[in-house]
Amino acid sequence: MCRMASMMWGCVTDFFTYETTKSVVVKSWSVGIVNRVVQLLIIIYFVCWVFLHEKAYQVTDTGIESSVMTKVKGFGKLNGRVVDVADYVVPTQGESIFCIITKQIVTEKQQQGFCKERSKKYSCATSADCEKFIGSYLGNGLITGNCTKGQNESRGKCEIEGWCPPENDAPKSRPTLDVENFTIFIKNSVRFPLFNVTRGNFPPSMNKSYIMNCTYHPQDHPLCPIFRVGDVLNYTGQNTSTLSEGGEIGINIGWTCDLDQSIEKCKPSYSFTRLDKVFETNTISKGYNFRYAKYYQTENGTEFRTLHKAFAIRFDILVTGNAGKFNTVPTLINIVAAFTSVGLGTVLCDIILLNFLKGADQYKAKKFEEVSGSPTSDPMSQNNGGQLSIKREERSEDSGAVSIDQMVLHHQPGHTHTHSF
């Protein structure tokens, strides 16, 4: 019973003990310089990059909520007619994605009926040549399987059922240059829900007179919400000639706000890019186009339409951003990480001392001890029923880097060993 109580008490006393690592002082200029340089570089990294540049002491809100409204203005000529916003902007609701039509092919007075296909692909000599196209959706209507020929013609075209006459997109037209003088008005508001901060792309100092007369410029008018289309294309390295078949332009509104500073410094920045640049030289699906129709009805109730194949520049308004504010938790985490990382200098120096210096054996002998669990015959190690023996491997070589005295130490209770270089 007493033996068990003694063991339990021994466990309690062992639990409430403090152990510390042994320090070995190496008096070497080369190793000391390496150690301090590594520590200095780590400190500079955390101070300059982590804290000042990345602002790691802040908590960041990237869940930005955004609303965008747009309005296009301008007049131009398209296919010999004067056009306004209602003619060349699709859709007309002022959304964050809209298209400005630069050229179009018009097929007028189409009615439901039967007619010949227009493409050479559907050339035929007999109806058997057309039957293979039944079910195809690549033409201008449903293929009936009949070969339609004119008088004295040896070959004809496959018959379709649909809107006749079929679209003729063979004529080539040049895009209108007037589009470069059109203007885009952008109204953007954002909210950072984590901090309940709401901002708009109109600064409080901006008045109606300024907006009516300004045009965006990266240096002169960086906050003006009115953009000239020609300038936007130039910022992306494009023009109406390179976008003759249409294309997609991105206008990015970036919000990067440091809420530790004045809220008035939370302002947007604008950047521009061609989003479909990867398809710029693509011969399969180059540019951007779409079709739409306007429907009419004659007095006797016959329906007909005018089909428009429009080539357009599509504008995507993209809103990105984040807001940061000081917070104790990330600050403490990064401070602890900085202090921990400073210890990497010690790891590097240990690698150098253990592997690359001539005095590596002496350093190993001072740094590492071998602990054996079996009793030894040494009387000094057999106190109190036998203790673990500690054997130190030591060698002495004159390396010129460190000086180590030979010692043979045995661990005994209550003794403290100090190693000096």
NUBA-320492 format. One line per field, with one value per residue (C-alpha): residue in one letter; x, y, z. Coordinates in steps of 0.25 Angstrom, whole numbers. Layout:
type: [A	...]
X: [X	...]
Y: [Y	...]
Z: [Z	...]
//
This chain:
type: [M	C	R	M	A	S	M	M	W	G	C	V	T	D	F	F	T	Y	E	T	T	K	S	V	V	V	K	S	W	S	V	G	I	V	N	R	V	V	Q	L	L	I	I	I	Y	F	V	C	W	V	F	L	H	E	K	A	Y	Q	V	T	D	T	G	I	E	S	S	V	M	T	K	V	K	G	F	G	K	L	N	G	R	V	V	D	V	A	D	Y	V	V	P	T	Q	G	E	S	I	F	C	I	I	T	K	Q	I	V	T	E	K	Q	Q	Q	G	F	C	K	E	R	S	K	K	Y	S	C	A	T	S	A	D	C	E	K	F	I	G	S	Y	L	G	N	G	L	I	T	G	N	C	T	K	G	Q	N	E	S	R	G	K	C	E	I	E	G	W	C	P	P	E	N	D	A	P	K	S	R	P	T	L	D	V	E	N	F	T	I	F	I	K	N	S	V	R	F	P	L	F	N	V	T	R	G	N	F	P	P	S	M	N	K	S	Y	I	M	N	C	T	Y	H	P	Q	D	H	P	L	C	P	I	F	R	V	G	D	V	L	N	Y	T	G	Q	N	T	S	T	L	S	E	G	G	E	I	G	I	N	I	G	W	T	C	D	L	D	Q	S	I	E	K	C	K	P	S	Y	S	F	T	R	L	D	K	V	F	E	T	N	T	I	S	K	G	Y	N	F	R	Y	A	K	Y	Y	Q	T	E	N	G	T	E	F	R	T	L	H	K	A	F	A	I	R	F	D	I	L	V	T	G	N	A	G	K	F	N	T	V	P	T	L	I	N	I	V	A	A	F	T	S	V	G	L	G	T	V	L	C	D	I	I	L	L	N	F	L	K	G	A	D	Q	Y	K	A	K	K	F	E	E	V	S	G	S	P	T	S	D	P	M	S	Q	N	N	G	G	Q	L	S	I	K	R	E	E	R	S	E	D	S	G	A	V	S	I	D	Q	M	V	L	H	H	Q	P	G	H	T	H	T	H	S	F]
X: [0	11	19	6	5	19	18	6	13	25	16	10	24	29	16	19	33	39	48	56	65	80	87	100	107	116	126	127	127	122	111	107	106	98	88	86	85	74	67	68	62	50	47	48	38	28	29	29	21	12	8	10	7	-3	-8	-9	-13	-27	-39	-44	-58	-58	-73	-76	-90	-92	-102	-99	-107	-103	-108	-102	-103	-100	-105	-99	-102	-104	-108	-111	-120	-118	-119	-121	-120	-133	-127	-113	-113	-118	-124	-130	-131	-118	-112	-98	-97	-101	-97	-95	-98	-87	-92	-104	-110	-124	-134	-147	-162	-160	-173	-176	-176	-167	-155	-141	-129	-118	-105	-97	-96	-111	-109	-116	-119	-130	-138	-129	-118	-127	-132	-119	-121	-134	-134	-122	-123	-111	-120	-130	-142	-147	-142	-154	-146	-150	-140	-146	-141	-144	-147	-135	-127	-119	-117	-125	-126	-132	-146	-149	-161	-160	-158	-156	-148	-136	-125	-114	-102	-92	-92	-81	-82	-73	-75	-80	-69	-79	-79	-65	-72	-83	-82	-85	-90	-88	-95	-89	-92	-85	-87	-77	-87	-77	-74	-88	-81	-87	-80	-84	-75	-79	-71	-79	-71	-76	-88	-97	-89	-76	-83	-89	-75	-65	-60	-52	-37	-28	-20	-28	-42	-40	-54	-63	-74	-75	-67	-65	-66	-54	-45	-49	-45	-32	-29	-30	-22	-34	-42	-55	-46	-41	-55	-62	-68	-71	-65	-66	-60	-59	-60	-55	-58	-49	-51	-40	-43	-35	-45	-35	-33	-44	-56	-55	-42	-50	-51	-53	-42	-45	-38	-41	-39	-43	-50	-50	-36	-33	-43	-38	-31	-41	-47	-58	-66	-59	-65	-79	-93	-107	-121	-134	-146	-157	-171	-182	-196	-202	-217	-222	-215	-203	-191	-177	-164	-151	-139	-126	-113	-105	-90	-88	-78	-82	-79	-78	-77	-69	-69	-58	-52	-50	-49	-40	-41	-31	-35	-27	-28	-21	-11	-7	-7	3	12	13	16	27	34	33	39	51	55	58	71	75	71	79	91	90	90	103	109	106	109	118	128	141	137	124	128	131	117	110	117	112	98	94	94	91	81	81	70	79	87	102	113	118	116	112	100	94	89	75	73	80	78	79	93	96	107	113	121	132	144	154	159	165	156	159	144	141	149	142	148	146	137	130	118	108	94	92	80	82	93	93	103	108	115	124	131]
Y: [0	9	6	9	23	26	23	32	43	41	43	56	62	58	65	78	80	89	85	95	93	93	105	103	116	116	127	127	140	133	126	138	147	136	135	150	152	142	147	161	157	150	162	171	161	162	177	182	171	164	176	189	183	172	178	165	172	174	166	166	166	161	158	171	174	183	189	195	204	208	218	220	233	237	238	231	226	211	205	219	223	232	223	226	218	211	206	201	197	184	182	195	194	199	186	183	175	182	182	194	190	194	188	179	171	173	164	171	166	151	143	129	119	110	115	111	111	121	114	106	95	92	90	78	70	62	61	50	60	68	56	55	69	66	69	79	92	99	105	116	107	92	84	78	68	74	79	92	96	107	106	101	98	85	88	94	97	89	94	99	103	115	130	134	139	133	142	147	150	150	165	171	184	193	196	210	219	228	218	223	236	229	231	221	226	216	218	208	206	195	190	183	175	171	186	191	201	206	215	220	224	238	246	256	267	263	272	272	282	274	261	268	273	262	250	239	240	232	244	256	251	237	238	243	233	236	228	230	217	221	223	210	203	210	206	191	193	192	200	199	192	181	179	179	166	170	166	167	178	178	190	186	195	192	195	194	201	203	206	209	222	233	227	237	230	218	221	213	210	206	197	191	179	171	158	150	153	138	137	149	141	130	127	118	127	141	153	154	155	152	152	159	162	173	168	175	171	176	181	167	161	155	155	158	162	169	161	168	160	170	171	177	181	175	182	175	184	176	180	174	179	177	185	183	188	186	174	168	153	154	163	154	142	149	154	140	135	145	142	127	129	137	123	118	125	115	103	108	110	96	91	98	94	80	78	88	93	85	86	78	66	75	82	69	64	77	77	63	52	37	32	17	10	-1	0	1	-5	9	11	25	21	11	21	18	5	9	22	24	26	38	36	48	46	56	58	69	74	88	93	108	111	106	101	90	84	69	65	52	55	45	49	49	55	69	72	83	82	95	94	105	107]
Z: [0	4	-9	-18	-10	-12	-27	-28	-21	-30	-42	-36	-33	-47	-53	-46	-51	-62	-73	-81	-93	-92	-99	-106	-109	-122	-123	-138	-146	-159	-152	-144	-156	-164	-152	-150	-165	-166	-154	-160	-173	-166	-158	-171	-178	-167	-164	-179	-186	-176	-168	-176	-190	-188	-175	-168	-155	-162	-163	-178	-184	-198	-199	-206	-210	-222	-231	-245	-254	-268	-278	-293	-301	-315	-329	-342	-356	-358	-372	-377	-365	-353	-341	-326	-313	-315	-328	-324	-310	-305	-295	-292	-277	-273	-267	-264	-277	-290	-305	-314	-329	-338	-351	-355	-367	-370	-376	-379	-381	-377	-376	-372	-384	-393	-400	-405	-396	-399	-396	-406	-396	-399	-414	-420	-433	-427	-414	-409	-408	-398	-390	-382	-377	-371	-356	-357	-350	-357	-368	-368	-366	-366	-378	-385	-393	-406	-417	-423	-437	-446	-460	-469	-456	-455	-440	-430	-415	-403	-399	-385	-377	-369	-371	-385	-392	-384	-378	-387	-379	-391	-392	-385	-377	-369	-355	-352	-347	-339	-328	-323	-319	-311	-296	-285	-271	-260	-246	-236	-221	-212	-198	-189	-180	-169	-166	-171	-180	-192	-203	-217	-229	-228	-217	-209	-215	-229	-234	-246	-254	-253	-258	-270	-274	-270	-277	-270	-271	-262	-258	-260	-256	-250	-243	-254	-257	-272	-281	-296	-304	-313	-300	-294	-306	-307	-292	-297	-309	-318	-328	-337	-348	-339	-334	-347	-344	-330	-317	-302	-293	-278	-270	-256	-244	-232	-218	-208	-195	-183	-172	-162	-170	-174	-181	-191	-196	-200	-215	-227	-238	-252	-262	-275	-283	-295	-289	-302	-306	-307	-318	-326	-337	-336	-350	-345	-336	-337	-330	-325	-332	-329	-337	-333	-341	-342	-345	-353	-358	-371	-372	-376	-364	-370	-361	-366	-359	-362	-357	-352	-351	-341	-339	-326	-315	-302	-289	-276	-263	-253	-239	-229	-216	-201	-189	-177	-162	-150	-142	-130	-134	-147	-141	-130	-139	-149	-137	-132	-146	-147	-134	-138	-151	-145	-140	-154	-153	-142	-151	-162	-153	-147	-162	-165	-151	-153	-167	-173	-162	-159	-144	-146	-138	-126	-128	-128	-116	-108	-114	-114	-102	-103	-93	-90	-82	-77	-64	-66	-57	-53	-38	-40	-49	-38	-28	-23	-30	-42	-51	-67	-71	-81	-90	-97	-110	-111	-120	-121	-134	-136	-147	-145	-143	-129	-117	-109	-96	-94	-83	-79	-71	-64	-60	-46	-38	-34	-43	-53	-65	-72	-85	-90	-103]
//
